[in-house]
Amino acid sequence: MYADAAGYRRLPGWQRYAVRVHAFAAQHPDAALALEAAAVIHGLPWFGEAAMIHVHDPDRTHSGRFGDVVVHTSEAHRSLVRVGGLLVTSMLDTVVDLVRVLPHAQALAVLDSALSSAQGGPLRLAEIRECASARPGTRGTRRERWAWERADPRSESPAESISRTVIEWWGFEAPDLQRTFRYEGVEDRVDFFFASRGVIGEVDGWGKYRFEDPERAAELLRAEKRREDRLRRHRHPFARWELGDAWRADPLRMALSAAGVPRIRPAEIMMLGTLQDRRRQLIPRPHVARARETPRFA
């Protein structure tokens, strides 16, 4: 499969991975996609450009790697389903698999997404835990227990899940999620509310402003400004950040501290360090473009 090299490289990493997965699936329609590759098809979160395309093959006796394709086998049963004509491990099995292998914050984002009706998640925590408990082996089970204790179906985006994790690891008080305020005859819902100081926290996702439609974008930005002014009039300090601020950790800490959110316990420095875990991602190498070059997906 071939793609225009310049256009392909302009894509963000997560979209490049989706292109690779769909290219592989087009060439191998009977292969059962798993892990991050299955997440692409199920609409679960994945982060950056995953290094490997993962396939589940219950008939193999040993797992193996072929270029950037890893074929897994396992004693544990995986249900296979077709989604849009593509064969994948079920969402339930995919979530359990990912929670066991991803870094903590990413694992929680996947779990929240599978539970959150706002994100289209159809699963319940009890059935995910039941599936996990039936799996043999102990690899990743400590991470599972950590995620079970923190899963929250109220989370409306991966950015909220990642942010919530970083807030905990910095030692800030636990926020309430999706708190609704009724002021001046208007109902406003916020991402995070820190009750002890009345602070509102918002993680910005710029996609909601629809910048491809300038008039609509301007309207949404004006509405957001009026909303924030209304909440500030009622003495709610604001802290705003983006997903990238949460990944870097320190900008989120500074935003919350500036707004007056108290830290009630010591920071978990080792856990904050896991935010930089890129072992499952493709690390881009410097490249000099050549005329008419096209990447090949085998």
C-alpha positions, 0 to 999 in steps of 0.5 A, a space after each residue: 500500500 502506498 501513500 503520498 509521503 509529504 501528506 502522510 508526514 504532515 499527519 499527527 502521529 495518531 493519524 499516521 498510525 491509523 493509516 498504517 492500521 487500515 493499510 495493513 487490514 486492507 492487505 490482510 482482511 482475515 487478520 484479527 487486530 488487537 491492542 492499539 490496532 484494535 483501539 483504532 477500529 473501536 474508537 478507543 483512545 490511542 496516543 502518539 504513533 504506536 510502534 507496532 501493529 498488533 494481531 491476535 492469532 489463537 492458532 499459533 503456538 508462539 508469538 512473533 514479530 514481522 517488521 512492524 507487525 506483532 502476532 500474539 497468541 495467548 492461553 486466554 480466550 479473546 472474542 473476535 468481532 467484525 467492526 466496519 468489516 474489519 476483524 478485531 478483538 472485542 472491545 471488552 477484550 481490547 480494553 483489558 489488554 490495553 489496561 494491562 500494558 499501557 502506562 498508567 495515565 493512558 490505561 485510565 484514559 482507555 478505561 474511562 472512554 470504554 465506560 463513558 456514555 459521553 465518549 460512546 463507551 458501552 461497557 460497565 466496570 463490573 464486566 471489565 473486571 470480571 473479564 480481567 479476573 478470568 485471565 491467567 497470569 499476573 502481568 499488569 494486574 497491579 496496574 489494573 487494580 490501580 485503574 479500577 480504583 480510579 475509573 470514572 464514567 463521568 470523564 468526557 474526554 481522554 484529556 480529562 482522564 490524563 489531567 485527573 491523573 496528573 492532578 492526583 500525582 501532584 498531590 492536589 485535592 481531588 476535584 469533582 467532575 462535571 459540576 453544574 452551576 446555575 447563575 443568572 438564569 443560565 446552566 453551566 457545566 465545568 470539567 473540574 471543580 475544586 470545592 475547598 477554594 471554589 476553583 474551576 478547572 477546564 482542559 481545553 480541546 480546541 477541536 470543539 471550536 470548529 475553526 474550519 467555519 470561522 463564523 461558527 468558531 467566533 460564535 463559540 469563542 464568544 459564548 465561552 468567554 461569556 460563560 467564563 465571565 459569568 462564573 468569575 462574577 460568582 467568585 470562581 477562580 479559573 484554571 485552564 490548561 491543554 492536554 499538552 500541559 498535562 503531559 508535561 505535568 509542570 504547566 498543569 501544576 502551575 495553572 492549579 497553584 496560580 488559581 489557589 488549588 491546595 496541595 494536600 499530600 506530597 507529589 508522586 514523582 515516580 508516577 509523574 515520570 511515567 507520563 514520559 513512557 514512550 516504549 510503545 510509541 514510534 520515535 520519529 527519526 530525522 528525515 530528508 525528503 526525496 523527490 517523489 518518495 512514497 512510504 510502503 506499508 507491508 
